[in-house]
Structures are given as structure tokens and as C-alpha cells.
């Protein structure tokens, strides 16, 4: 089988260099073509490729997949394999890709596919897509705060800094009015956070949507109200002091069509901080074309 490796050379360590990755992949019997995602990889894709490998973190995965969704990369629908090399790796974790690279690569021979929904947002100047989530409140504020800080290089220290910053944000953030309609039912109110999620975890590896099924054709809306502020802050404090990956239960409402507006300009789409229109309504739905990921059986 012919695989095309799309690699972020800045992700991971020396074991994740171009030569080492190609050596690992070809050792398992795959033909491997290499492209650097920082360059014009789109022109290097060929129709005879059997599947595409994305090696990097969540940002790299999103960047590559958007090129396919926008039709810039190719008309062919390639199966996608992931080699997680980021800090949080929320997308890979949602696909249960927790083994080392050797086990993940070996599993590609099984050709076991997992359908993966893509969220679509109407209301911006152009149609927008998300793999992880679209939300308002404390997480966009966290992302803005992190941009002002000098982040450490070590992933563990980077995660700890993000959690400590999030704890401060939760303490200080004023709940905002949100007009929210899920499948025609009104859920409006004041919230510290509203997240329309497609996967289990968000931000610095926080599992807030443990029962998420990435290919069920529905999204989960996670709500954090004023009554949950102290409990959520305590959970974040516990994550700072403990390495254990614990889940946290917040109210979850499943839906296929979501109408949302927020009385603040902070918003995010996946790991991208965006400026939303204050009080402007957005319509969120599932794109009819889902993705196919290669995952262990």
C-alpha cells in the first residue's frame, strides 16, 4: 500500500524526524512518500495514494483536513491515519490512539475505519468547519491569555501552565448571556462556557464529553453555569496537582442543529482563537461528508 506522509517537522523530538518516520513506516511494509506540511504539499499528492498519514498535533491535523474539506487538496477522499506528536492530541485521543507509533503503524494493515463527523458553522463571512469543537466563554479567554505568555518547550510543563491559567480564568470570568437553541428546544441562560463538541476532550486534555461518539451524526453541547464554577475550578486544581486523566461531568445535551449567540467577542474553533460578532447568531450542524480514519480494531 502506498501512503503519503504529511509531517510537521517541528512536532515531537528526534525520533519523529523525517528519516526516522519514513524508516518506521517502510519497515512495516508500506511505500511512503514524504511531504512537509509547512510547504506546498498539496501539489505532491497523487491519485494512486491509498491513504494519507498526518504526523503532528491537533493544529496540524486540522490544517491538513481543512485543505481537503475546502476542496483545495484533492477531489479524492483519502482515508486518514494519525501519528500523534502534539501536546494535548485531543483528536487522536478521541480515536483511542494511545499506543506507541509502532503499534499504530502496524494497525494500518487491518484497514479498520472509524467514521468521524465534521461540524459546520454558518454565520461567519464564509462557511467554517470544526473537528473538535466550537465554543464561547472560558476556553477562548484561556487561549487569548496563553498567547501572551512564554510557553515552556516541555509538553508536561506547557499543559501545567495552561491548567493554572485556566484556573485563574474560571475564578475571574463573569457569566455571559447565551441564546441557545438545540433541535428547536430553548436552553438560553447565563453561562461561563458553552461548547459544541464533537470529541471527548478539549484544551489541555480535559475530558468533558466522555460519552462522545465521533461518528454518530450528533454533537454534544456542554454547559458550565454559575452553579458549577467552584466544582469545575476544584477539578482543574486537582488536575494541576495530579497526573491522573480524570473525567468531569457537566450537563450535556445532544443535538443535530444548534443556534447560538453569545454576549462576548471571544470564541474558538478547534484550537484557533477567533473574533465572533457580539450577540450574532451562528447555526451549527453536521457536514454530510464525514471523514474516514484508520484506527486499531
C-alpha positions as CSV (number, residue, x, y, z in Angstrom):
1,X,0.0,0.0,0.0
2,X,1.2,3.5,-0.8
3,X,1.0,6.1,2.0
4,X,1.6,9.8,1.8
5,X,3.2,11.1,5.0
6,X,2.3,14.8,5.8
7,X,4.6,15.8,8.6
8,X,5.1,18.8,10.9
9,X,8.9,18.7,11.4
10,X,8.6,21.0,14.5
11,X,6.4,18.5,16.3
12,X,7.8,15.8,18.5
13,X,11.5,15.0,19.1
14,X,14.4,13.5,17.1
15,X,12.6,10.2,17.0
16,X,10.0,12.0,14.9
17,X,12.3,13.3,12.2
18,X,11.6,12.8,8.5
19,X,14.1,9.9,8.2
20,X,13.0,8.1,11.4
21,X,9.3,8.3,10.5
22,X,9.9,7.0,6.9
23,X,12.1,4.2,8.2
24,X,9.4,3.2,10.7
25,X,6.6,3.2,8.1
26,X,8.5,1.4,5.4
27,X,9.7,-1.2,7.9
28,X,6.0,-2.3,8.3
29,X,5.7,-2.9,4.5
30,X,4.2,0.4,3.3
31,X,5.5,2.5,0.5
32,X,6.0,6.0,1.9
33,X,6.0,9.4,0.1
34,X,7.0,12.4,2.3
35,X,5.8,16.0,2.4
36,X,6.5,18.8,4.8
37,X,3.1,20.4,5.9
38,X,4.9,23.7,6.2
39,X,5.5,23.7,2.4
40,X,3.2,23.2,-0.6
41,X,2.4,19.5,0.0
42,X,-0.9,19.7,-2.0
43,X,0.9,19.6,-5.3
44,X,2.7,16.4,-4.2
45,X,-0.4,14.3,-3.6
46,X,-1.1,11.7,-6.3
47,X,-4.3,9.8,-7.1
48,X,-2.7,6.4,-6.6
49,X,-2.1,7.1,-2.9
50,X,-4.0,4.6,-0.7
51,X,-4.1,6.7,2.5
52,X,-2.7,9.8,4.0
53,X,-0.7,9.9,7.2
54,X,-0.7,13.1,9.3
55,X,2.1,13.3,11.8
56,X,1.8,16.2,14.2
57,X,-0.5,17.7,16.8
58,X,-4.2,18.8,16.7
59,X,-3.3,22.0,14.9
60,X,-1.5,20.1,12.1
61,X,-4.4,17.6,11.8
62,X,-6.9,20.5,11.5
63,X,-4.7,22.4,8.9
64,X,-4.4,19.4,6.6
65,X,-8.0,18.3,6.8
66,X,-9.3,21.8,6.1
67,X,-7.5,21.7,2.8
68,X,-9.4,18.5,1.9
69,X,-12.8,19.9,3.1
70,X,-12.3,23.2,1.2
71,X,-11.5,21.2,-1.9
72,X,-8.0,22.6,-2.3
73,X,-6.1,19.4,-1.8
74,X,-7.9,16.9,-4.0
75,X,-11.3,15.5,-5.0
76,X,-10.3,12.0,-3.9
77,X,-11.5,11.0,-0.5
78,X,-8.4,9.6,1.2
79,X,-8.5,7.5,4.4
80,X,-6.5,9.3,7.1
81,X,-4.1,7.8,9.6
82,X,-2.7,9.8,12.5
83,X,0.7,9.7,14.3
84,X,0.1,12.0,17.3
85,X,3.0,14.3,18.2
86,X,1.4,17.3,19.8
87,X,0.9,18.4,23.4
88,X,-2.8,17.5,24.1
89,X,-3.5,15.3,21.0
90,X,-7.3,15.6,21.7
91,X,-8.3,14.3,18.2
92,X,-6.0,11.3,18.4
93,X,-7.2,10.5,22.0
94,X,-10.8,10.6,20.7
95,X,-9.9,7.8,18.3
96,X,-8.2,5.8,21.1
97,X,-4.7,6.3,19.5
98,X,-2.8,6.0,22.8
99,X,-0.3,3.3,21.8
100,X,3.2,4.0,20.6
101,X,3.9,4.7,16.9
102,X,5.0,1.1,16.2
103,X,1.6,-0.3,17.3
104,X,-0.3,2.4,15.5
105,X,1.6,1.8,12.2
106,X,1.2,-1.9,12.4
107,X,-2.6,-1.5,12.9
108,X,-2.9,0.2,9.4
109,X,-2.7,-3.2,7.7
110,X,-6.1,-4.0,9.3
111,X,-7.8,-1.2,7.3
112,X,-10.2,-0.7,10.1
113,X,-12.1,2.6,9.5
114,X,-13.7,5.0,12.0
115,X,-16.2,7.5,10.7
116,X,-15.6,11.0,12.1
117,X,-18.2,13.8,11.9
118,X,-17.3,17.3,10.8
119,X,-19.0,20.3,12.3
120,X,-20.2,23.1,10.1
121,X,-20.8,26.7,11.2
122,X,-22.9,29.2,9.3
123,X,-22.8,32.9,10.2
124,X,-19.2,33.9,9.6
125,X,-18.1,35.6,6.4
126,X,-17.5,32.1,5.0
127,X,-18.6,28.6,6.0
128,X,-16.4,27.3,8.8
129,X,-15.6,23.7,9.9
130,X,-14.5,22.1,13.1
131,X,-13.2,18.6,14.2
132,X,-13.1,19.2,17.9
133,X,-15.5,21.9,18.9
134,X,-16.8,25.4,18.6
135,X,-17.3,27.4,21.8
136,X,-17.6,30.6,23.9
137,X,-16.5,31.6,27.4
138,X,-13.6,30.5,29.5
139,X,-11.7,28.5,26.8
140,X,-11.3,31.3,24.3
141,X,-10.2,33.5,27.1
142,X,-7.7,30.9,28.1
143,X,-6.4,30.8,24.5
144,X,-6.0,34.5,24.4
145,X,-4.2,34.5,27.7
146,X,-1.8,31.8,26.6
147,X,-0.8,33.8,23.6
148,X,0.6,36.5,25.9
149,X,2.7,34.0,27.9
150,X,6.1,32.5,27.0
151,X,5.2,28.8,26.9
152,X,7.8,26.2,28.0
153,X,9.0,23.6,25.5
154,X,8.3,20.5,27.6
155,X,4.7,19.3,26.9
156,X,4.1,18.5,30.6
157,X,5.1,22.0,31.6
158,X,3.0,23.5,28.9
159,X,0.0,21.6,30.0
160,X,0.5,22.6,33.6
161,X,0.8,26.3,32.6
162,X,-2.4,26.0,30.6
163,X,-4.3,24.4,33.6
164,X,-3.0,27.0,36.0
165,X,-4.1,29.8,33.7
166,X,-7.5,28.2,33.1
167,X,-8.0,28.0,36.9
168,X,-7.4,31.8,37.2
169,X,-9.8,32.4,34.2
170,X,-12.6,30.4,35.8
171,X,-12.2,32.4,39.1
172,X,-12.4,35.7,37.3
173,X,-14.8,35.2,34.4
174,X,-18.2,36.8,34.5
175,X,-21.0,34.6,33.3
176,X,-22.4,35.8,30.0
177,X,-25.9,35.7,28.5
178,X,-26.2,33.0,25.8
179,X,-29.2,32.5,23.5
180,X,-29.1,28.8,22.8
181,X,-31.5,26.6,20.8
182,X,-30.8,22.8,20.4
183,X,-33.0,21.0,17.9
184,X,-35.7,23.6,18.4
185,X,-35.6,23.5,22.2
186,X,-34.6,26.6,24.1
187,X,-31.7,26.3,26.6
188,X,-30.8,30.0,26.9
189,X,-29.3,31.3,30.1
190,X,-26.1,32.7,31.7
191,X,-23.0,30.6,31.4
192,X,-19.3,30.6,31.9
193,X,-18.9,28.3,29.0
194,X,-20.9,26.8,26.2
195,X,-19.0,24.3,24.0
196,X,-20.4,22.5,20.9
197,X,-18.2,19.4,20.9
198,X,-17.6,16.5,18.6
199,X,-14.9,14.7,20.7
200,X,-14.3,13.8,24.3
201,X,-11.7,16.3,25.3
202,X,-10.9,20.0,25.0
203,X,-8.0,22.4,25.6
204,X,-5.2,20.9,27.8
205,X,-6.5,17.4,27.6
206,X,-9.7,17.9,29.7
207,X,-12.3,15.1,29.2
208,X,-15.6,16.9,29.5
209,X,-17.5,14.8,27.0
210,X,-16.6,11.2,27.9
211,X,-19.5,9.6,26.1
212,X,-18.9,11.3,22.8
213,X,-19.2,9.1,19.7
214,X,-17.3,10.8,16.9
215,X,-19.3,9.3,14.0
216,X,-22.9,9.3,15.4
217,X,-24.1,12.3,13.4
218,X,-24.8,14.3,16.5
219,X,-22.9,16.9,18.6
220,X,-22.8,17.4,22.3
221,X,-23.4,20.8,23.9
222,X,-21.5,21.2,27.2
223,X,-22.8,23.8,29.6
224,X,-21.0,25.4,32.5
225,X,-23.3,27.5,34.6
226,X,-22.5,29.7,37.7
227,X,-23.6,26.8,40.0
228,X,-20.8,24.7,38.6
229,X,-18.0,27.3,38.9
230,X,-16.5,26.2,42.2
231,X,-16.7,22.5,41.3
232,X,-15.1,23.0,37.9
233,X,-12.3,25.1,39.5
234,X,-11.7,22.4,42.1
235,X,-11.4,19.8,39.2
236,X,-8.8,22.0,37.4
237,X,-6.9,22.4,40.7
238,X,-6.9,18.6,41.1
239,X,-5.6,18.1,37.5
240,X,-2.8,20.5,38.3
241,X,-1.6,18.6,41.3
242,X,-2.4,15.1,40.0
243,X,-1.2,13.5,36.7
244,X,-4.4,11.3,36.5
245,X,-6.6,11.9,33.5
246,X,-9.9,12.2,35.2
247,X,-13.3,13.0,33.5
248,X,-15.5,15.8,34.7
249,X,-19.3,15.6,34.4
250,X,-21.1,18.7,33.2
251,X,-24.6,19.0,31.7
252,X,-24.5,17.6,28.2
253,X,-27.3,17.9,25.5
254,X,-27.0,16.0,22.2
255,X,-28.3,17.7,19.1
256,X,-28.0,17.9,15.3
257,X,-28.9,21.6,14.8
258,X,-27.7,24.3,17.2
259,X,-28.4,28.0,17.1
260,X,-26.2,30.0,19.4
261,X,-25.3,33.6,20.2
262,X,-23.0,34.9,22.9
263,X,-22.7,38.3,24.6
264,X,-18.9,38.5,24.1
265,X,-16.5,38.6,21.2
266,X,-14.3,35.7,22.4
267,X,-14.8,32.4,20.6
268,X,-12.8,29.5,19.3
269,X,-13.0,26.9,16.5
270,X,-10.9,23.9,17.5
271,X,-7.5,25.3,18.6
272,X,-8.0,28.6,16.7
273,X,-9.0,31.8,18.6
274,X,-11.5,33.8,16.6
275,X,-13.4,37.0,16.9
276,X,-17.1,36.5,16.8
277,X,-19.8,39.1,16.4
278,X,-21.1,40.1,19.8
279,X,-24.7,38.8,20.1
280,X,-24.6,37.5,16.5
281,X,-26.3,34.1,15.8
282,X,-24.5,31.1,14.4
283,X,-26.0,27.9,13.1
284,X,-24.1,24.7,13.8
285,X,-24.8,21.4,12.1
286,X,-23.0,18.2,10.9
287,X,-21.4,18.2,7.4
288,X,-22.9,15.4,5.3
289,X,-19.4,14.3,4.3
290,X,-17.7,12.6,7.2
291,X,-14.0,11.6,7.4
292,X,-12.6,8.1,7.5
293,X,-9.8,7.5,10.0
294,X,-7.6,4.3,10.2
295,X,-7.7,3.1,13.8
296,X,-6.8,-0.1,15.6
297,X,-9.6,-2.7,15.5
